[in-house]
Amino acid sequence: MRVLPFDSNKKNMSGNELVELISEKVPRQVQIDVLKRTFPHGTTRGDEFSIGSLYGESGKSLKIDINPRSPYFMKGQDFNGGVGVGGIVKILMEGQGLRLPEIKEMFAEYIDEPRSFVREDVPANPVKPQINHQTPYDAEYKYLNSDGNTICLVRKYLVRDGAGNPVLDSHGKAKKEFRQFTGDHPYPRMPDVRPLYNIPNISASDKVIWVEGEKCADALNNIGHTATCTMGGAGMLTKKSASQYDFSPLQGKEIILWQDNDTAGRRVAELVQELSLNAGARSVTMLTPPRGKPEGWDAADAISENFDINTFLNTTSKNTKQNINLLDESLLISRFTGTAPEQKFLVDATFPLNVPIILSASGDAGKGMLTLDLGMKVASGLEGENAFGGKVQEFGNVVIFTAEDDEGEMHRRIERLDPDGKRFYYEHELRVVSLPNLGGVFPIMQNIHGEYTTSEEFERIYEQILQINNLKLIIFDPLASFVHADVNSDPAAGAALTGLLSQIGSETGASVMMCHHMTKVKDDAVISTPEQARNLIRGTSALVDGVRCAFALWQLDEKTAKRQCKELNMEYQRNRCFDGAVVKSNGPANRTIRRFVRDMYTGLLVDRTDEIEQLDIGTNRDTRKTSLYEWVARCEREGRALCQQGSADSILNRMTDADSPQALHNLSQRVVDGIVRELIIDGRINKYSFTTSGGRKWLGTMSGVMSRGEYEATTARDNV
């Protein structure tokens, strides 16, 4: 970028002389202040002020030296290697459209110079043609006040090549530039206060849609909606420039934010959400672009492709924020009429839906296996599945982020849990993100100079999460890998984390589960109550208090574990027997202590509570296994085979048969499932199918007629 040239052949004071005079007379701090006012979207780092160009764009292409003691003050280096920007005069001419007489007048109090000078209309050798009122434009948008009077004009200029053809960007759209004209000023100039677009219609409407540009706003206005945008698009509205924008017309309105489908779109929408609420908007809802739409997709694109706009706008979004007005009668208790909405649970009476959850366990409990099993059951869509002591009630898409297990380990775990390949036919999607294979972990929250914030990488990933429809469960395993802040001792960090997790749950509609460790106890210490387990969850009290639900698992002491294994007729091993319970819940929950026993084949902790509680002196485990085996064999021989569950010939339904074993009466389905599983593992029975289309559900012995394909039904029961 070259220094702005001035014609030194003019009579009286030349432009170059004025530059030198201002440089000498105007305090350098004053020049710095003028620079920052001219480019409020610029950024300061040390002695450098960065902007995209001298035409108003944000970015870091041009770096200006603002060190008052530097010989290069108000000069800069651009990305093309050019040096110098012509000082504050060049900056004002390009950034504010001022002419030399106006610049001289601005600094009159510092310049004691009586000589007059000739007004210079056009720079002799400009870097880029100077746009003015007479420059042909491709589109014009009028910013009006509530009375319909023009506040400012915004004109669009397409970027064209030497042949006059529009230049396309990476999305295949024409590159464009915008200039603002205020009043009778012949050159582009932003108004001192930047208004919203379409103010007259905003005043007459209760619901307003915000989009990023005038074209999108007009497209929505033309089909009957009330839409607006902010002047300058996403690039000019920043936290630093926000004070120059007037959002007051949105007071009392219901606002819908339709962001462009890109990172910049979400960031500016989040800022507009904040500014709208600060201006008194009743509520602000942020729409999430539909999954599968290309980058940069906006409202105008949606209309051009006949997208179902009304359905999209009326779809309830979880990302809605409201202003509190205590004088609003809508807050009165009388609004609570009719039947209260049902509390939805991911797992019945255990894990509520769309809330943050902590799963905490002592060492070697297998939290990763438990959460993987839960995720598979939620994604499967299969009714009747159990997890953590309750039935899975909600089914949908699942995302699991694991920071410690690579794809090989996850593959082995999945294979053990699903040896039959049922995962290939799940009703919903389960995404397993093994971060060791993907460049390592990313923080969802970090402490940067005392401020708790999300990382740029997570923000990018989160934009993708928001595009997953019907999301029911998000898992981060373990918490410590994803949080780069001291949640163990700093209550503020714990509160910030749980607030972030609550926001994620609210915006996605999913339960957000964080796997977390419990504090180690001495070898002779025994955890016997949920209260003890809760107190051992690592972190400040703010961490547990801030989540809606916490579930803890703790290892049984050796004596109790050995007794339990003996009752279940299984070999004792360390870390095989655990107790677990809901230790914190903001709503109704089953707080019964559940008894978990590890399946040594899968490594999964299986809930055996009902089975353990029903064991007594008169009826031991071996008796029940023998009774069921003999009944299965007898029914097979007689042509009236049993199945495990789910039909008229299920074990529980056939308990009314005259020959049903007394030892099996009054058992729960869970206990029956456990006995069947053990008989299969022992190699005494198996499951068979009688038709080419039917599943393997019928129970028979390993060497009986079923195994030979000779089974024939001899009863009226429809068991084939």
Secondary structure, 3 states (H helix, E strand, C coil): CCCCCCCCCCCECCHHHHHHHHHHHCCHHHHHHHHHHHCCCCEEECCEEEECCCCCCCCCCEEEECCCCCCCCCCEEECCCCECCCHHHHHHHHHHCCCHHHHHHHCCCCCCCCCCECCCCCCCCCCCCCCCCCCCCCEEEEEECCCCCEEEEEEEEECECCCCCECECCCCCECEEEEEEECCCCCCCCCCCECECCHHHHHCCCEEEECCCHHHHHHHHCCCCCEECECCHHHHCCCCCHHHECCHHHCCCEEEECCCCCHHHHHHHHHHHHHHHHCCCCEEEECCCCCCCCCCCCHHHHHHCCCCHHHHHHCCCCCEEECCCCCCHHHCHHHCCCCCCCCCEEECCCEECCCEEEEEECCCCCHHHHHHHHHHHHHHCCCCCEECCEEECCCCEEEEEECCCCHHHHHHHHHHHCCCCHHHHCCCCEEEEEHHHCCCCCCCEEEECCEEECCHHHHHHHHHHCCCCCEEEEEEECHHHHEECCCCCCHHHHHHHHHHHHHHHHHHCCEEEEEEEECCCCCCCCCCCHHHHHHCECCCHHHHHHCCEEEEEEECCHHHHHHHHHHCCCCCCCCCEEEEEEEEECCCCCCCCEEEEECCCCCCEEECHHHHHHCCCCCCHHHHHHHHHHHHHHHHHCCCCEECCCCCCECCHHHHCCCCCHHHCCCCHHHHHHHHHHHHHCCCEEEECCCCCCCCCEEEECCCHHHHCCCCCCCCCCCC
